[in-house]
Amino acid sequence: MRHGTVAIVGRPNVGKSSLFNRLAGDKLAITDDASGVTRDRLYAKCEWLDQQFAIIDTGGIELSDVPFMFEIRAQAELAIDEADVIIFVCDGRVGITKEDSDVMTILHKSKKPVIVAANKIDDVKFMDNIYEFYNFGVEEVFAISTLHGIGIGDLLDKIVELLPEKKSKKYDDTIEFCLIGQPNVGKSSLTNAILGTERVIVSDIAGTTRDAIDTPFTRDGADYVVIDTAGIRKTGKIYENAEKYSFLRAIKAIERSSVVLLLLDATKEIEEQDKRVAGYAMDANKAVIIVVNKWDAVEKNDKSMQEWIKKIKSHFVFLDYAPIVFVSALKNQRVHTVFEQIKIVYQNYTRRVATNVLNDVLLDATLIQQAPFFNGDRLKIYYASQVEKNPPSFVLFVNDPNYLHFSYQRYLENKLREAFSFEGTPIKFILRKKED
C-alpha cells in the first residue's frame, strides 16, 4: 500500500489548478485565464489503483517582484518541502520559458522525484513540442490535457509508482489520539496537563505550535501516544506561511490517530470554523470526543453545563455520538475525565459484533419499523456482517441499495447504537445487492 503527498507546481497560468481539479475529481481550485489566481495552497485526496494520496495545489512560482509573488513562492516552496513527489506543470504549446527554468532550478535543489507534465497538448500537432522538455534532464515527459483529460491516467500511474511505501503502524497496541481545534483553545496546555510536563510550548499568542508532536506515554498500565497539532485557522485568515504548512500536518495527525479530541473554548461562542475543524475528523471516520476547555474561566451555575451541552448538540448535529467533557487544562481540573472517555471510545471504535447477534438486532429493527417506499420499492435486508473496525463497518446484503432512504439508514444506525456501545465512534454501512 502506498500513500504520500504530491505537490503541483509551475509558473503562473500553465494549468496547475485545472490539473488539481482533474485529480481531485471536483472543482476545488479556482481556475481563470488570468495569471496568479491561486495564491494559497489547496489540499485534497486523490485515489488511483486503490492507492490514496494527498495533492497540493500551489500558486505559480515567479522570481519577479509582482504583488504577492514573494508569498506565493514561499507557499510553493513549503509545499515542495512537504511533498513526496512533485508534478512540474509546463505549457506544452509555449515550450520552455526562462520562468520554467527558474522553477526547475528550485526543484532540483529539493532532491524530490519530479514528474514533468506538458499541459495543453490536446491535439497531435503539438506532440512534437514535448521533446524540448527533455532538456530539463528528466527521463520522461508526460503530454497531458487537463481540459480533455488526455494523458492523466499515465500521469497517475507514474505518481503511484514514485510514492513511498506505506509504513506499518508506528506504535503497536497503543491508543493514538490527537488534539485539534482553532488556535489558542488550549491544545498545548491540555497536552502538558495530560503528560504532567512542559512538553510543548504554551503561549497566549495564537498559533505557537507549528508542527505535530508525537509523545508516547503510559497511564494506568495503558500505552498512549498524544499528537499535539497546530491550530487550524480559517483559510482566509491565515497570513503566516508556517501556519499554512502546519495545516497539512494537522490533517495528517488526524489520519494517524484513532481518537480525536476536538477542543472548544468555553470563554467564546461556537463558530463556523469549529464545525469545519470537526468536519476533518468526521471525514476521516475517526472516534471523536468534544472537550470544552477553560471551564474554570466561566461564571457558572447549576445549569451551565447542561446549557453548553445543549448548545454543542445543536451546532454539531453530525457528531451527536461524540461524548462531551469539560476541563481546565491550565488548572489541571477534570483532566482525568478525558482519559475515561478516550478508553471508552477507543474500545467502541475497535469493537467487533458477532454476526448472529448483529443480524438479530437488525431483524428486530425491521420488524419494529419497516423501511419506507423509496425509489419505487421497499428495502429488504437479507443478511449483515461486520467487515471492518476502526470504525465499525457493516455490509448489508439487500434487494437494492437504491431503496435505502437516508432516514431509514439513520434509524438502523440508532438501533445498533442502542444495542451495542458505540459512543464516540462513527458507524459505516456498505450496501450490496444480493444476487439470486
DABEL-V726159 format. One record per residue. N is the residue number from 1. PHI is phi in whole degrees, 0 to 359 (* if undefined). PSI is psi in degrees with one decimal (999 if undefined). NEAR is the number of other ideal C-beta (glycine too) atoms within 8 Angstrom. Layout:
<<N;PHI;PSI;NEAR> <N;PHI;PSI;NEAR>>
//
This chain:
<<1;*;132.9;5> <2;247;151.9;10> <3;209;179.3;9> <4;148;-166.6;11> <5;229;134.7;12> <6;240;125.8;16> <7;257;136.1;15> <8;256;116.3;14> <9;230;168.8;15> <10;156;173.9;12> <11;288;170.5;13> <12;296;147.8;8> <13;65;37.2;10> <14;252;-4.2;12> <15;104;24.7;12> <16;297;-47.4;14> <17;293;-33.9;13> <18;295;-39.4;12> <19;293;-41.7;15> <20;303;-48.1;15> <21;297;-39.4;13> <22;296;-44.0;10> <23;289;-37.4;11> <24;284;-17.5;12> <25;76;19.3;5> <26;201;160.5;6> <27;272;74.3;5> <28;272;-30.9;9> <29;258;146.6;12> <30;285;129.6;6> <31;242;139.5;8> <32;202;151.4;5> <33;290;-22.2;3> <34;288;139.0;6> <35;284;154.1;6> <36;77;20.1;13> <37;291;-41.0;9> <38;275;112.9;13> <39;254;-29.4;9> <40;249;157.8;9> <41;284;142.5;12> <42;243;152.7;11> <43;233;145.4;10> <44;202;165.8;12> <45;259;145.0;8> <46;231;145.4;13> <47;229;133.4;6> <48;209;128.0;8> <49;55;44.1;6> <50;65;15.8;3> <51;250;135.7;11> <52;249;141.6;6> <53;206;161.8;15> <54;267;144.2;12> <55;239;144.0;15> <56;240;124.2;15> <57;268;140.4;14> <58;232;161.2;15> <59;287;155.4;14> <60;295;135.0;15> <61;272;122.3;15> <62;225;151.2;12> <63;260;12.0;7> <64;276;176.0;5> <65;257;29.7;4> <66;291;158.4;7> <67;306;138.0;3> <68;71;-2.8;9> <69;295;-35.8;12> <70;299;-45.5;7> <71;294;-41.8;9> <72;298;-44.9;15> <73;297;-39.9;12> <74;296;-40.9;9> <75;298;-44.9;15> <76;296;-40.9;15> <77;294;-34.8;9> <78;294;-40.6;13> <79;297;-41.6;13> <80;300;-42.7;14> <81;297;-35.3;8> <82;282;-24.1;10> <83;281;152.3;13> <84;267;-32.5;11> <85;224;143.8;15> <86;240;130.1;15> <87;260;117.5;14> <88;262;107.3;14> <89;267;129.7;12> <90;234;163.1;15> <91;274;107.4;12> <92;293;-20.7;15> <93;278;-32.7;8> <94;277;-35.6;6> <95;90;-172.4;9> <96;287;130.1;9> <97;249;169.7;9> <98;300;-38.2;5> <99;296;-38.7;10> <100;299;-42.9;11> <101;296;-38.0;9> <102;297;-41.6;12> <103;295;-44.1;13> <104;298;-33.5;11> <105;300;-43.3;8> <106;296;-42.0;11> <107;293;-38.3;13> <108;300;-36.3;8> <109;292;-23.6;6> <110;287;-21.4;10> <111;61;23.3;4> <112;260;154.7;10> <113;298;129.9;7> <114;241;129.2;13> <115;252;123.0;15> <116;269;122.3;12> <117;243;113.3;14> <118;273;105.4;15> <119;274;167.9;15> <120;70;23.0;13> <121;267;77.1;16> <122;252;15.7;8> <123;211;139.5;5> <124;299;-22.7;4> <125;292;-15.3;4> <126;263;-2.5;12> <127;299;-36.8;8> <128;296;-18.7;5> <129;296;-25.8;11> <130;290;-22.9;12> <131;295;-27.0;7> <132;299;-31.9;8> <133;285;-10.5;14> <134;291;-14.3;9> <135;295;-13.4;6> <136;288;-9.5;9> <137;86;21.3;4> <138;264;157.4;10> <139;280;-26.0;2> <140;213;140.8;7> <141;239;131.9;11> <142;259;121.7;12> <143;274;120.8;12> <144;226;162.2;14> <145;226;106.8;12> <146;292;-25.3;13> <147;291;-41.0;8> <148;252;-2.7;6> <149;79;13.7;7> <150;286;131.9;9> <151;78;-0.1;11> <152;291;-37.3;11> <153;298;-44.9;6> <154;297;-39.1;8> <155;298;-43.3;13> <156;294;-38.2;12> <157;303;-43.0;10> <158;292;-39.2;11> <159;301;-50.2;14> <160;298;-37.0;12> <161;298;-36.2;6> <162;271;-15.0;9> <163;294;149.2;13> <164;287;151.3;7> <165;295;139.5;5> <166;290;127.8;7> <167;283;153.0;5> <168;292;163.6;4> <169;303;133.3;5> <170;291;-37.6;7> <171;240;116.7;9> <172;270;144.8;4> <173;53;40.0;4> <174;228;140.3;9> <175;272;113.7;12> <176;260;125.7;12> <177;222;152.8;15> <178;232;164.1;16> <179;245;126.6;14> <180;232;161.3;16> <181;155;173.0;13> <182;294;161.1;12> <183;301;143.6;9> <184;70;24.7;10> <185;270;-8.2;12> <186;106;25.3;12> <187;296;-45.6;14> <188;293;-38.0;13> <189;296;-40.0;11> <190;291;-37.3;17> <191;300;-44.9;15> <192;296;-39.1;14> <193;293;-38.7;12> <194;295;-42.5;11> <195;275;-18.7;10> <196;71;24.5;5> <197;207;162.4;5> <198;275;69.7;5> <199;287;-37.9;9> <200;237;158.9;10> <201;293;131.8;6> <202;244;130.7;8> <203;209;152.9;6> <204;284;-12.0;3> <205;281;123.2;6> <206;298;138.2;7> <207;86;24.2;12> <208;294;-41.3;9> <209;280;121.2;14> <210;257;-14.8;9> <211;223;167.1;7> <212;273;131.8;13> <213;239;118.3;10> <214;269;130.0;8> <215;225;107.2;11> <216;285;145.6;9> <217;200;166.7;10> <218;238;137.6;7> <219;217;125.8;7> <220;53;39.6;4> <221;81;-1.4;4> <222;253;145.5;8> <223;264;136.0;10> <224;227;160.5;13> <225;227;121.6;14> <226;259;132.7;13> <227;245;107.0;15> <228;274;138.4;14> <229;234;160.4;16> <230;291;150.8;14> <231;298;138.8;13> <232;266;109.5;14> <233;258;149.2;13> <234;308;133.4;7> <235;306;-43.5;6> <236;293;-12.7;4> <237;250;11.8;6> <238;270;115.2;11> <239;253;-27.9;4> <240;268;137.6;7> <241;302;-40.5;9> <242;296;-29.7;8> <243;291;-37.8;13> <244;299;-43.8;12> <245;298;-40.6;12> <246;287;-20.1;14> <247;300;-48.4;13> <248;295;-35.4;12> <249;297;-37.5;12> <250;295;-42.0;14> <251;297;-41.4;11> <252;296;-35.7;9> <253;297;-39.7;13> <254;299;-45.6;15> <255;296;-31.3;7> <256;277;-9.5;9> <257;263;158.1;12> <258;264;-38.6;11> <259;240;135.8;17> <260;243;127.5;14> <261;263;114.7;14> <262;267;113.4;16> <263;267;133.9;13> <264;241;151.6;13> <265;264;115.3;12> <266;293;-16.8;12> <267;271;-1.2;6> <268;232;161.4;6> <269;284;152.8;3> <270;291;132.6;9> <271;247;166.1;8> <272;300;-34.8;5> <273;295;-32.3;10> <274;301;-40.1;13> <275;289;-35.1;11> <276;295;-42.6;10> <277;299;-44.1;13> <278;299;-34.7;14> <279;298;-31.1;9> <280;297;-41.2;13> <281;291;-39.8;13> <282;295;-44.0;12> <283;298;-29.7;6> <284;274;1.2;9> <285;58;46.4;7> <286;257;153.8;14> <287;293;142.8;14> <288;229;137.4;16> <289;236;129.1;17> <290;268;121.2;14> <291;246;116.7;15> <292;268;108.4;13> <293;264;167.9;15> <294;64;33.3;14> <295;294;-23.6;13> <296;291;-22.5;8> <297;270;4.5;7> <298;257;133.8;9> <299;286;119.4;4> <300;241;156.5;6> <301;227;-172.1;5> <302;290;-7.7;3> <303;252;-4.5;6> <304;301;-45.8;10> <305;295;-44.1;8> <306;295;-35.6;7> <307;295;-39.2;8> <308;292;-41.2;12> <309;299;-43.5;9> <310;298;-41.2;8> <311;295;-42.4;9> <312;296;-43.7;13> <313;299;-35.8;9> <314;286;-32.3;7> <315;277;-35.4;9> <316;248;58.5;12> <317;300;-35.6;7> <318;287;-8.5;7> <319;240;38.0;11> <320;293;-12.5;7> <321;273;-7.7;10> <322;279;128.3;11> <323;291;157.2;10> <324;237;130.1;11> <325;232;154.3;12> <326;240;127.1;11> <327;220;166.1;15> <328;234;101.7;12> <329;295;-38.6;13> <330;299;-41.3;9> <331;259;6.7;6> <332;57;42.0;7> <333;257;132.7;8> <334;63;18.0;10> <335;295;-29.0;12> <336;299;-28.7;6> <337;293;-27.4;10> <338;296;-45.0;15> <339;294;-37.7;11> <340;303;-43.3;8> <341;286;-35.5;12> <342;301;-46.1;14> <343;297;-40.9;10> <344;294;-50.9;12> <345;289;-29.1;16> <346;293;-42.0;13> <347;300;-41.0;9> <348;289;-36.8;14> <349;295;-30.6;16> <350;253;15.3;9> <351;286;141.1;12> <352;244;139.8;7> <353;248;132.8;9> <354;299;140.1;6> <355;300;-42.7;9> <356;294;-37.6;6> <357;291;-41.3;9> <358;301;-45.7;14> <359;292;-33.4;10> <360;297;-42.7;8> <361;295;-43.8;12> <362;291;-35.6;14> <363;297;-45.5;8> <364;300;-40.8;9> <365;297;-40.9;11> <366;287;-27.8;10> <367;287;-37.2;5> <368;292;-41.7;5> <369;215;112.6;6> <370;290;154.3;5> <371;293;143.9;12> <372;286;158.4;8> <373;294;129.8;5> <374;208;132.1;13> <375;57;32.9;6> <376;99;-4.6;5> <377;198;180.0;9> <378;251;137.6;9> <379;292;137.3;13> <380;235;129.4;8> <381;258;118.6;10> <382;269;-34.8;7> <383;194;151.2;8> <384;219;151.0;12> <385;208;141.9;8> <386;278;125.2;13> <387;252;-11.4;7> <388;201;157.9;8> <389;237;179.9;10> <390;61;54.2;6> <391;267;172.2;13> <392;302;124.7;15> <393;232;132.2;12> <394;235;131.7;14> <395;268;128.2;11> <396;250;120.0;12> <397;271;118.3;10> <398;229;171.8;15> <399;289;-36.6;9> <400;196;118.5;9> <401;302;-24.9;8> <402;291;-13.4;6> <403;274;-4.3;15> <404;275;115.0;12> <405;277;146.7;10> <406;299;-31.3;6> <407;292;-33.4;7> <408;284;-33.3;12> <409;298;-40.9;10> <410;298;-39.7;8> <411;298;-45.9;10> <412;296;-40.2;11> <413;299;-43.7;10> <414;297;-36.7;8> <415;294;-37.9;12> <416;293;-38.1;14> <417;292;-32.2;11> <418;291;-37.2;5> <419;278;-33.6;7> <420;233;160.9;8> <421;273;99.7;7> <422;240;26.2;12> <423;299;132.8;10> <424;90;-12.2;15> <425;241;143.2;13> <426;288;162.5;9> <427;235;134.5;12> <428;248;135.6;10> <429;250;134.3;10> <430;240;117.0;9> <431;262;132.9;9> <432;228;138.5;9> <433;284;128.1;9> <434;283;122.8;9> <435;278;145.1;3> <436;291;999;2>>
//
